Amino acid sequence: MLGYGPMMGGWGYGNGFGGWGMGLIGMIVPLVIFLVVMYFLYMMFNRTLRSKNLSMHHRHEASEILAVRFARGEISEEEYQRLKSLI
């Protein structure tokens, strides 16, 4: 048998690590990189949604406070309309 293969010290698949010595490591490293990227994307998307929900909550809360102040007679109708347009 002549040739350049695993038994002759070549780059064959007989070294116990797969193709270029990357068997298990070659599968785990891309998986870990993929999971880290997915985690950061999730955190970024989650933070965006959370801040959007908080801002909507604050606007709703401010309009409720404004309506209560108007109902109590603390502010005039003109001031109520002006402040409502700012919210």
C-alpha positions as a printed NumPy array, in Angstrom:
array([[  0.   ,   0.   ,   0.   ],
       [  1.52 ,   3.195,  -1.118],
       [  0.037,   6.621,  -0.455],
       [ -0.234,   9.504,   1.882],
       [ -2.857,   8.652,   4.472],
       [ -3.443,   8.134,   8.186],
       [ -1.019,   5.286,   8.468],
       [  1.718,   7.17 ,   6.702],
       [  1.538,  10.27 ,   8.918],
       [ -0.726,  12.248,   6.6  ],
       [ -3.778,  14.328,   7.266],
       [ -6.236,  11.464,   7.245],
       [ -9.169,  10.959,   9.562],
       [ -7.341,   8.503,  11.757],
       [ -5.834,  10.915,  14.276],
       [ -8.782,  10.643,  16.663],
       [ -9.847,  14.269,  16.287],
       [-11.561,  14.189,  12.922],
       [-10.592,  16.001,   9.724],
       [ -7.997,  18.579,  10.689],
       [ -7.822,  17.833,  14.383],
       [-11.078,  19.714,  14.987],
       [-13.6  ,  16.933,  15.727],
       [-15.344,  17.741,  19.006],
       [-13.719,  21.15 ,  19.422],
       [-14.704,  22.071,  15.875],
       [-18.337,  21.353,  16.727],
       [-18.449,  22.975,  20.176],
       [-16.71 ,  26.283,  19.409],
       [-19.172,  27.395,  16.665],
       [-22.073,  26.285,  18.857],
       [-20.81 ,  28.367,  21.789],
       [-20.259,  31.385,  19.517],
       [-23.773,  30.978,  18.096],
       [-25.309,  30.755,  21.585],
       [-23.43 ,  33.847,  22.785],
       [-24.591,  35.845,  19.758],
       [-28.181,  34.673,  20.273],
       [-28.002,  35.633,  23.966],
       [-26.822,  39.164,  23.161],
       [-29.503,  39.559,  20.485],
       [-32.134,  38.388,  22.969],
       [-30.92 ,  40.81 ,  25.633],
       [-30.864,  43.713,  23.174],
       [-34.368,  42.908,  21.871],
       [-35.703,  42.346,  25.388],
       [-34.279,  45.677,  26.61 ],
       [-35.88 ,  47.486,  23.664],
       [-39.275,  45.954,  24.396],
       [-38.965,  46.659,  28.108],
       [-38.105,  50.321,  27.565],
       [-40.947,  50.699,  25.058],
       [-43.422,  49.196,  27.546],
       [-42.155,  51.447,  30.344],
       [-42.492,  54.577,  28.242],
       [-46.05 ,  53.607,  27.262],
       [-46.822,  52.932,  30.919],
       [-45.469,  56.343,  31.946],
       [-47.524,  58.099,  29.261],
       [-50.672,  56.297,  30.386],
       [-49.909,  57.123,  34.011],
       [-49.307,  60.792,  33.184],
       [-52.59 ,  61.076,  31.297],
       [-54.427,  59.523,  34.259],
       [-52.855,  62.024,  36.67 ],
       [-53.749,  64.856,  34.311],
       [-57.371,  63.677,  34.087],
       [-57.616,  63.449,  37.869],
       [-56.193,  66.964,  38.294],
       [-58.709,  68.296,  35.77 ],
       [-61.572,  66.45 ,  37.478],
       [-60.573,  67.928,  40.853],
       [-60.537,  71.398,  39.352],
       [-56.817,  71.916,  39.964],
       [-56.235,  72.935,  36.325],
       [-58.382,  74.713,  33.757],
       [-59.662,  73.135,  30.552],
       [-57.181,  75.13 ,  28.449],
       [-54.286,  73.965,  30.597],
       [-55.635,  70.403,  30.495],
       [-55.756,  70.441,  26.673],
       [-52.28 ,  71.985,  26.44 ],
       [-50.733,  69.439,  28.801],
       [-52.587,  66.573,  27.134],
       [-51.115,  67.556,  23.759],
       [-47.616,  67.525,  25.296],
       [-48.022,  63.964,  26.551]])
